[in-house]
Amino acid sequence: MHAEFVCPDFPEDGDRLLSLKEVAERLRTSSSFIGRLVDTGLLPCLRFRNNRRIRKFALNAFLEKHEGQDIYEVLEAAEAKHHET
């Protein structure tokens, strides 16, 4: 039986940083769609110059908040509101 190694500095991966591509793969959508969610502020991210990373906690909070909703409709409403300002 093998013991599972747990790094003491990173006891779980809930705060793991995901690329837009990784988030897109998890949601079975495109990276450009995830980029639009980030650009409108619906999905918070960390920026490292030209790279954007999404905390797994932030992704899970976003999914829980919008459970049962059509995410495309949520995005389109946010983009419309964003263009008004």
Backbone torsions as a table, in degrees:
resi	resn	phi	psi	omega
1	MET	NA	132.3	-179.2
2	HIS	-97.0	136.9	174.8
3	ALA	-82.5	139.2	179.3
4	GLU	-78.9	129.8	178.8
5	PHE	-83.3	129.1	175.9
6	VAL	-124.4	117.9	178.3
7	CYS	-68.3	127.5	-177.1
8	PRO	-63.3	-27.3	179.3
9	ASP	-78.1	-22.0	-178.2
10	PHE	-133.4	76.1	-174.4
11	PRO	-67.4	-20.2	177.3
12	GLU	-149.6	168.9	-177.4
13	ASP	-101.5	15.0	-178.9
14	GLY	-60.7	-26.7	-179.6
15	ASP	-101.7	16.4	179.7
16	ARG	-62.3	142.6	177.1
17	LEU	-91.6	127.8	-178.7
18	LEU	-111.5	140.6	173.4
19	SER	-75.4	164.0	176.9
20	LEU	-59.4	-37.4	178.8
21	LYS	-63.1	-43.0	179.3
22	GLU	-64.0	-40.7	177.9
23	VAL	-64.6	-43.6	179.0
24	ALA	-60.0	-41.7	179.1
25	GLU	-64.5	-40.7	179.8
26	ARG	-64.7	-36.5	-177.9
27	LEU	-93.8	0.0	-179.1
28	ARG	54.2	52.5	177.8
29	THR	-141.0	-170.2	-177.0
30	SER	-95.3	156.6	175.5
31	SER	-63.6	-33.6	-180.0
32	SER	-67.0	-34.7	176.8
33	PHE	-65.6	-42.7	178.4
34	ILE	-64.7	-39.2	176.3
35	GLY	-59.6	-38.9	177.1
36	ARG	-65.1	-39.7	176.6
37	LEU	-61.2	-39.9	178.5
38	VAL	-69.0	-45.6	-176.9
39	ASP	-60.8	-32.3	179.6
40	THR	-85.7	-7.8	179.9
41	GLY	87.4	2.9	178.2
42	LEU	-68.2	-34.8	-178.7
43	LEU	-121.3	106.5	-177.4
44	PRO	-67.8	149.7	179.6
45	CYS	-142.5	166.7	170.6
46	LEU	-105.0	142.2	179.6
47	ARG	-113.2	134.4	174.9
48	PHE	-124.9	85.8	-172.3
49	ARG	57.3	-110.9	-178.5
50	ASN	-90.1	-3.8	-178.3
51	ASN	-97.8	137.9	176.5
52	ARG	-117.7	136.0	179.3
53	ARG	-129.1	142.5	-178.7
54	ILE	-114.0	126.6	176.7
55	ARG	-68.4	139.5	179.4
56	LYS	-58.8	-36.7	175.8
57	PHE	-58.8	-43.2	-179.2
58	ALA	-65.2	-40.6	177.8
59	LEU	-62.2	-46.2	-179.6
60	ASN	-64.1	-38.7	177.5
61	ALA	-64.6	-41.2	177.8
62	PHE	-61.5	-46.0	-179.1
63	LEU	-64.5	-40.4	179.0
64	GLU	-66.2	-41.8	-179.6
65	LYS	-62.0	-36.6	-174.0
66	HIS	-106.5	18.4	177.7
67	GLU	-53.5	128.4	176.9
68	GLY	84.9	-5.4	179.7
69	GLN	-97.0	156.3	172.3
70	ASP	-81.4	110.7	-174.7
71	ILE	-64.1	-30.6	176.9
72	TYR	-64.1	-40.6	177.9
73	GLU	-66.8	-40.2	177.1
74	VAL	-60.9	-45.3	-179.9
75	LEU	-64.4	-46.4	-179.0
76	GLU	-61.2	-39.0	177.4
77	ALA	-65.5	-41.1	179.4
78	ALA	-67.4	-38.6	178.4
79	GLU	-66.9	-40.6	178.1
80	ALA	-61.8	-43.8	179.1
81	LYS	-65.6	-39.5	179.8
82	HIS	-64.1	-37.8	-178.5
83	HIS	-74.0	-22.0	178.3
84	GLU	-70.5	-27.2	-176.9
85	THR	-89.8	NA	NA
